[in-house]
Amino acid sequence: MENKMVLEVDGINKSFSGVRVLEGARLEIREGELHALMGENGAGKSTLMKIIMGIYARDAGALRLNGEDVVFKNSKEALDAGISMIHQELSPIPEMTVAENVFLGRETKKFKGLPFVDRKGLQRKTLEILKTYGLEDFIDPQMKMKHLNIAQTQMLEIIKAVSYDSKVIIMDEPTSSLSESESEILFRMIHNLKKDKVAIVYISHRMEEVFELADRISVLRDGSFVGCVEKGATSADEIIHMMVGRELEGGYPRNQAKKGDVVLALKNFTSKGKFAGVNLEVRKGEILGLAGLVGAGRSEVMRALVGYDSLDTGEIILEGKSILIQHPKEAKRHHIIMASEDRKGLGLVLCRSIKENISLQNMDKLSKMGFLNRANEQVECRRMATEMETKMNGIHDVIQSLSGGNQQKVVLAKCLLSDPKVLILDEPTRGIDVGTKAAIYQMMIQLAQQGLAIIMISSEMPELIGMSDRVLVMANGKITGELTREEAQHQEKIMELALGGKTL
C-alpha cells in the first residue's frame, strides 16, 4: 500500500522581470519518502522550493498540503504548517550561540510575561536534539556560530529544520559542504526521519547519493516538469537524459577567430577544501568554457587567479612569464580581468551612477598625476556605455534603476575599459533577456577576433556548447575532462564528467 500524499504541487508558474523561470511545474510528495528533485543549474528547483516555503509568491498553480489548498505568505506560515527548508545559502547569526540560532524566534521565556529568555532551557533542548542524532560531540550548544566551520553550520541547519517537528523537510544541496564522514551522519538522520514518517524533498547533483537515498526521482528541465520515476525502475543514464534531453537552440555565433599563442596558463592550482591540481591554458582568440555543477570549484579557481581568494600552491604564467597575483589590483595590472557572477554584490555599487561604476575600476587610466580627469572620465564612460548599447537616459543614471541586463552591460563596460588580455566571464548572461544575451555573445566574438583570450564559466548547457571553442569540465574541485567543440555537442558527455567522470 502506497503512503498517503502529503504535499502536491500542481502547475506552478513563476516569472522574474518577464523571464519565465517555472512553467507548469509539478511535484507529488508522499509520507515517509525521500523524493529527489534533479535538474541542471537554472532548471528552477530552488525557485520551486522557495515558492512552497512562501518566500516567493507563485504566478499560477496550486499547492496542497494533506489534500487541502494552501497559500503561504511567508516562511513562518509554512513552518507553522509543518514544512521546513534547509537552504543552500547558509545564513546563521554569527554572534549568537548554537542554541539561540536553533530556536531563533521560538525562544522560551524564563518568567511568564517577562522578556527574559531561558537560555539554559534552550541549551538543554538543543543538546537533546543533538544527542538524538549522535552529534553532541560534533556541536556544542553554547558555542557562538562564528566559531563553527561550514560543515558544522550545515549540520546545524539540518538540526534546526528537525527541531520544528516538520512533516515535510526540503534539503537543498545538503551535502555540498560536508565531508564523506559528515555526509554519513546526515544519511543516518535521514533514515531516522523516514522511520518517523517525515517526507523529505532532496535536491542534489550527486547521482550516487541520490540513488542510495531516494525512493522516487523527479526531474525539472528549463522550469518545466519532465517526469517522475521510481529509483528501482531507472538508471543514471536515463536521469541524465531527462535532465539535458533537448535540442541545442540556434542563435550562437561561431567564433572564427584564429587561435594564437597561449596567453595564460595555470599550473597545479590548489586551495585546500576548494580545488586541487588544476591545470589549464587559454590562447589568443579562444573562448574557453568551464563546465560543472554547483560547488565544482569553477568560480573558486578563477577568484584565486585574480587574487580575490587565497591560493595554497600554483603558478600563473602570462605570455610565457611566471607572475605573482595576491590581490585584484595585481591582476588588473597584468590585464587579467574578471566579471563576477554576483554583479549586484561584487560587480556594482548599486546606489551610484553608471559613470561612477565604470570609472571606479579604472581610476589609474582616467587620472593624470594623481588627479581624476573629469572631462576624460565623461568621454570614456559615455563611450563604453554606448558601445555596450546600454539603455539609459545618460551616464548619470543610478545603477539600481537599470534592468538586470543593462546592469550586466555596465559590468562588462568597466571590465573592457581596463584593456584586458584575459577576460573571465562568470555566468555572463544569468538572469537577462534573450536580446541582451545575443548582444553579449556578439561582443564575445568581436573580442576574440581582436585577440582577447576569454574564459567563460556558465551553467547553461546550450550557451556553453554554443559559445566555447573548448570545454573543460570540473567536479569536486578537479578537472575531469577536456572536450573539443565537436565533442561537447554530446551534452550527456559533459553531464557525465560533471557528475564525477575521470579526473585528468
C-alpha positions in Angstrom: 0.0 0.0 0.0 1.4 3.4 -1.0 2.0 6.0 1.7 -0.5 8.9 1.7 0.1 12.1 -0.3 1.4 14.8 1.9 2.3 17.6 -0.5 1.1 18.3 -4.0 2.5 21.0 -6.3 0.3 21.4 -9.4 1.0 23.7 -12.4 3.2 26.3 -10.8 4.3 29.2 -12.9 6.8 31.9 -11.9 8.5 34.8 -13.8 11.1 37.4 -12.7 11.2 40.6 -14.7 9.4 39.0 -17.6 11.8 36.0 -17.6 9.9 32.7 -17.2 11.6 30.5 -14.5 8.9 27.9 -13.9 6.1 26.8 -16.2 3.6 24.1 -15.2 5.9 22.7 -12.5 4.5 19.6 -10.7 5.6 17.5 -7.7 3.9 14.9 -5.5 5.4 14.0 -2.2 4.4 11.0 -0.1 4.6 10.5 3.6 7.9 8.9 4.8 9.6 9.0 1.4 12.8 10.7 0.2 11.8 12.3 -3.1 14.9 13.5 -5.1 14.4 16.6 -7.3 17.0 16.8 -10.0 17.8 19.1 -12.9 20.6 21.3 -14.4 21.6 24.5 -12.8 18.9 27.0 -13.5 16.2 24.4 -14.0 14.1 26.0 -11.3 14.5 23.6 -8.4 15.4 26.1 -5.7 12.8 28.6 -7.0 10.1 26.0 -6.8 11.1 25.1 -3.2 11.0 28.8 -2.2 7.5 29.1 -3.6 6.5 26.1 -1.4 8.0 27.9 1.6 6.2 31.1 0.9 9.4 33.1 0.2 8.3 33.7 -3.4 4.6 34.2 -4.5 3.6 31.9 -7.4 2.1 33.5 -10.5 -0.2 30.5 -11.1 -0.9 26.9 -9.9 -1.9 25.2 -6.7 -0.2 23.9 -3.6 -2.0 21.3 -1.5 -0.9 20.1 1.9 -2.7 16.9 3.1 -5.2 17.4 0.4 -6.1 21.0 1.3 -5.2 24.1 -0.8 -2.8 26.3 1.0 -1.2 29.7 0.3 1.8 30.7 2.4 2.6 34.4 2.5 5.9 33.8 4.3 8.2 31.1 5.5 6.8 31.3 9.1 3.3 30.2 7.8 5.0 27.3 6.0 6.9 26.3 9.2 3.7 26.6 11.3 2.0 24.2 8.7 4.8 21.6 9.1 7.1 22.4 6.2 10.8 23.4 6.8 13.7 24.0 4.4 17.5 23.7 4.7 18.7 26.4 2.2 21.7 26.0 0.0 22.8 29.5 1.1 23.5 29.4 4.8 22.6 32.5 6.9 23.3 32.0 10.6 23.7 34.9 13.0 27.4 34.7 13.9 27.4 36.4 17.3 24.6 34.2 18.7 25.1 30.7 20.1 24.1 27.5 18.5 21.1 27.1 20.8 20.0 30.7 20.1 20.2 30.1 16.4 18.3 26.8 16.5 15.4 28.4 18.4 15.5 31.8 16.9 12.0 33.3 17.0 10.8 30.4 19.2 12.6 31.3 22.4 11.0 30.1 25.7 10.8 32.8 28.4 12.4 32.4 31.8 9.4 34.0 33.6 5.9 34.1 32.1 5.0 37.6 31.0 8.6 38.9 31.2 11.0 39.4 28.3 13.8 37.2 29.7 14.9 34.2 27.5 15.5 30.9 29.3 19.0 30.4 27.8 19.8 27.3 29.8 16.5 25.8 28.7 17.4 26.5 25.0 20.8 24.8 25.5 19.2 21.8 27.2 16.6 21.3 24.4 19.3 21.8 21.7 21.6 19.2 23.4 18.7 16.7 23.5 18.2 17.0 19.7 22.0 16.7 19.2 22.1 13.5 21.3 19.2 12.1 19.3 21.3 12.1 16.2 24.7 11.5 17.8 26.0 15.0 17.3 26.7 16.0 20.9 30.5 15.6 20.3 30.3 17.4 17.0 28.4 20.6 18.0 28.3 22.4 21.4 25.0 24.3 22.1 26.9 27.1 23.9 29.3 27.8 21.0 28.9 31.0 19.1 28.1 30.4 15.4 31.1 32.3 14.2 33.4 29.6 15.7 31.7 26.8 13.7 33.1 25.6 10.4 31.0 25.3 7.2 30.2 21.6 7.8 29.1 22.2 11.4 27.0 25.1 10.2 25.4 22.9 7.6 24.6 20.2 10.2 23.1 22.8 12.4 20.7 23.9 9.7 19.6 20.3 9.5 19.1 20.2 13.2 17.2 23.4 13.1 14.8 22.0 10.5 14.3 18.8 12.5 13.5 20.9 15.6 10.3 22.2 14.1 8.8 18.7 14.1 8.1 19.2 10.4 6.3 16.6 8.4 8.0 17.8 5.2 11.7 18.8 5.1 13.2 20.3 2.0 17.0 19.8 1.7 18.7 21.9 -1.0 22.2 20.5 -1.7 22.7 19.5 2.0 26.0 17.7 1.4 27.7 20.4 -0.7 29.8 21.4 2.3 30.1 18.1 4.1 32.9 15.5 4.0 32.2 11.8 3.4 32.0 11.1 7.2 29.8 14.1 7.8 27.5 13.1 5.0 27.1 9.6 6.6 25.8 11.4 9.8 23.3 13.2 7.6 22.2 10.0 5.9 21.6 8.3 9.3 19.5 11.3 10.3 17.5 10.9 7.0 16.8 7.2 7.7 15.5 8.1 11.2 13.3 10.8 9.8 11.8 8.5 7.3 11.0 6.0 10.1 9.1 8.8 11.8 7.1 9.2 8.5 8.7 12.6 7.7 8.7 13.3 3.9 12.0 14.7 2.5 12.4 16.6 -0.7 16.1 16.2 -1.6 17.8 18.4 -4.2 21.3 17.2 -5.2 23.5 16.9 -8.2 25.3 13.9 -6.8 23.9 10.9 -8.6 25.5 8.3 -6.3 23.8 9.6 -3.2 20.5 10.2 -4.9 20.4 6.5 -6.0 21.4 5.5 -2.4 18.8 7.5 -0.7 15.9 8.2 -2.9 12.6 6.4 -3.3 11.5 8.4 -6.3 13.2 10.9 -8.5 11.5 13.9 -10.3 13.3 16.0 -12.9 12.8 19.6 -13.9 14.2 21.0 -17.1 14.1 24.7 -18.1 11.5 25.3 -15.4 9.1 22.5 -16.6 8.3 19.1 -15.1 9.9 16.3 -17.2 8.8 13.2 -15.3 8.9 11.2 -12.0 10.4 7.7 -11.9 10.9 5.0 -9.2 14.5 4.7 -8.3 14.5 0.9 -9.0 13.0 1.4 -12.4 15.5 3.9 -13.8 19.3 4.4 -14.3 21.8 7.2 -14.0 21.9 7.4 -17.9 18.1 7.9 -18.1 18.1 10.6 -15.4 20.9 12.4 -17.3 18.9 12.2 -20.5 15.9 13.6 -18.7 18.0 16.5 -17.4 19.6 17.5 -20.7 17.5 15.9 -23.4 16.7 18.8 -25.7 18.0 20.0 -29.0 20.5 22.8 -28.8 18.8 26.0 -29.9 20.3 28.2 -32.6 21.4 31.8 -32.2 25.0 31.2 -31.1 27.6 33.0 -33.4 30.6 30.8 -34.3 34.0 32.1 -33.2 36.0 32.1 -36.4 39.0 33.9 -34.8 42.4 32.4 -35.5 43.8 30.9 -32.3 47.2 32.2 -31.4 49.8 31.5 -28.7 49.0 30.6 -25.2 48.2 33.8 -23.3 47.6 32.3 -19.8 48.5 29.0 -18.2 47.7 27.8 -14.7 49.9 25.1 -13.2 48.9 22.9 -10.2 46.4 25.4 -8.8 45.4 24.2 -5.3 43.4 25.7 -2.5 42.6 23.3 0.3 39.0 22.3 0.5 38.1 24.2 -2.7 40.1 22.8 -5.6 43.3 20.7 -6.3 45.8 20.2 -9.0 44.0 22.4 -11.6 45.9 22.9 -14.9 44.6 24.9 -17.8 45.6 27.2 -20.6 43.8 29.6 -22.9 45.0 31.1 -26.2 44.7 34.3 -28.0 41.3 34.5 -29.8 40.0 31.5 -27.9 36.8 31.2 -25.8 37.4 28.5 -23.2 34.3 27.2 -21.5 34.3 26.0 -17.9 31.5 23.5 -17.1 30.5 21.9 -13.9 27.7 21.7 -11.3 27.2 23.8 -8.2 30.3 23.5 -5.9 32.5 22.1 -8.6 35.1 24.8 -8.0 35.0 26.7 -11.3 34.4 30.2 -9.8 36.8 29.4 -6.9 39.7 28.7 -9.3 39.1 32.0 -11.2 38.7 34.0 -8.0 42.1 32.7 -6.8 43.6 33.6 -10.1 42.6 37.2 -9.9 43.5 37.5 -6.2 40.1 37.5 -4.6 40.8 34.3 -2.7 44.0 32.8 -1.3 45.9 30.0 -3.1 48.0 27.3 -1.4 50.1 26.3 -4.4 50.2 27.0 -8.1 51.9 29.0 -10.8 50.5 31.7 -13.1 52.2 32.0 -16.5 51.2 35.1 -18.6 52.6 35.3 -22.1 55.4 32.9 -21.2 56.4 34.6 -18.0 55.7 33.5 -14.4 53.8 36.2 -12.4 52.5 36.5 -8.9 49.0 37.7 -8.1 47.9 38.2 -4.5 45.4 41.0 -4.9 42.9 42.0 -7.6 44.9 45.2 -8.2 47.8 43.0 -9.3 45.6 41.0 -11.6 44.4 44.3 -13.2 47.9 45.5 -13.6 48.6 42.3 -15.6 45.4 42.9 -17.6 43.6 39.8 -16.2 40.0 41.0 -15.5 37.1 39.1 -14.1 33.4 39.8 -14.3 31.9 38.2 -11.2 28.7 36.1 -11.3 27.4 38.2 -8.4 27.0 41.5 -10.3 25.0 43.1 -7.5 27.2 42.1 -4.6 30.7 42.2 -6.2 30.3 43.8 -9.6 28.5 47.0 -9.0 27.8 49.8 -6.4 24.0 49.9 -6.9 23.5 53.3 -5.3 26.0 55.1 -7.6 25.8 56.1 -11.2 26.8 54.4 -14.4 29.7 56.7 -14.8 31.0 56.1 -11.3 30.7 52.4 -11.7 32.6 52.3 -14.9 35.3 54.7 -13.7 35.8 53.1 -10.2 37.9 50.2 -11.5 39.8 52.5 -14.0 40.9 55.5 -11.9 44.5 55.0 -12.9 43.6 55.2 -16.6 41.4 58.2 -16.1 43.8 60.2 -13.9 46.8 62.2 -14.5 49.4 62.9 -11.8 47.1 61.5 -9.2 44.1 63.7 -10.2 41.0 62.4 -11.9 40.5 64.0 -15.3 36.7 64.7 -15.1 36.4 65.5 -18.8 38.2 62.3 -19.9 36.1 60.3 -17.4 32.9 61.6 -19.0 34.1 60.9 -22.5 35.4 57.4 -21.8 32.5 56.2 -19.6 29.9 57.5 -22.2 31.9 55.8 -25.0 31.9 52.4 -23.2 28.3 52.6 -22.1 27.3 53.4 -25.7 29.4 50.7 -27.2 27.7 48.2 -24.9 24.3 49.6 -26.1 23.2 50.3 -22.5 19.6 51.5 -22.4 19.9 54.7 -20.3 18.9 58.3 -20.1 22.5 59.1 -19.5 25.6 58.0 -17.7 24.4 59.7 -14.5 21.6 57.2 -14.2 21.8 55.3 -10.9 22.7 51.6 -11.4 19.8 50.2 -9.4 17.3 51.9 -11.8 18.6 49.7 -14.7 17.3 46.3 -15.7 19.5 43.3 -14.9 20.7 43.1 -18.5 21.7 46.7 -18.6 23.5 46.3 -15.2 25.5 43.5 -16.7 26.4 45.7 -19.7 27.8 48.2 -17.2 29.9 45.5 -15.6 31.3 44.5 -18.9 31.9 48.1 -19.9 34.1 48.7 -16.8 36.0 45.4 -17.5 36.7 46.3 -21.1 37.9 49.8 -20.3 40.7 48.1 -18.4 42.1 46.8 -21.7 42.1 43.1 -20.7 44.4 40.5 -22.2 42.4 37.8 -20.4 38.7 38.3 -19.7 37.0 35.9 -17.3 33.2 35.9 -17.5 31.4 34.1 -14.7 27.8 33.4 -15.6 27.8 36.4 -18.1 24.1 36.0 -19.1 22.5 34.9 -15.9 19.0 36.4 -15.4 19.0 38.5 -18.5 16.7 38.6 -21.5 17.3 36.9 -24.9 18.1 40.2 -26.7 20.8 41.2 -24.2 22.2 37.7 -24.3 22.6 37.9 -28.1 24.4 41.3 -27.7 26.8 39.8 -25.2 27.5 36.8 -27.4 28.3 39.1 -30.3 30.6 41.2 -28.1 32.5 38.0 -27.1 33.0 37.0 -30.7 34.3 40.5 -31.6 36.7 40.5 -28.6 38.0 37.0 -29.6 38.6 38.3 -33.1 40.7 41.1 -31.7 42.9 38.5 -30.0 41.5 38.5 -26.5 41.6 35.3 -24.5 38.2 34.6 -22.9 37.4 32.2 -20.1 33.6 31.7 -19.7 32.0 29.9 -16.7 28.4 29.0 -17.5 25.8 26.7 -16.0 23.6 27.0 -19.2 24.5 24.0 -21.3 23.4 25.4 -24.7 25.4 28.6 -24.0 28.4 26.7 -23.0 28.3 24.4 -26.1 27.3 27.2 -28.5 30.0 29.7 -27.5 33.0 27.7 -26.5 35.9 26.6 -28.7 37.0 24.1 -25.9 35.2 23.0 -22.8 36.9 22.0 -19.5 34.7 20.1 -17.1 35.1 20.3 -13.3 33.7 18.2 -10.5 34.6 18.2 -6.8 37.4 20.7 -7.3 39.2 18.9 -10.1 39.2 18.9 -13.9 37.6 15.7 -15.0 37.6 16.2 -18.7 38.5 18.3 -21.7 36.3 18.4 -24.8 36.7 20.0 -28.2 33.8 22.0 -29.6 32.6 19.0 -31.6 32.9 16.6 -28.7 31.0 19.0 -26.4 27.9 18.7 -28.7 27.2 15.5 -26.8 25.6 17.0 -23.8 25.4 13.7 -21.9 29.2 13.5 -22.0 29.5 16.9 -20.3 27.0 15.9 -17.6 28.8 12.6 -17.1 32.1 14.4 -16.4 30.3 17.0 -14.3 28.9 14.2 -12.1 32.3 12.7 -11.4 33.9 11.4 -14.5 37.5 10.5 -14.7 39.9 13.0 -13.2 42.7 14.2 -15.5 
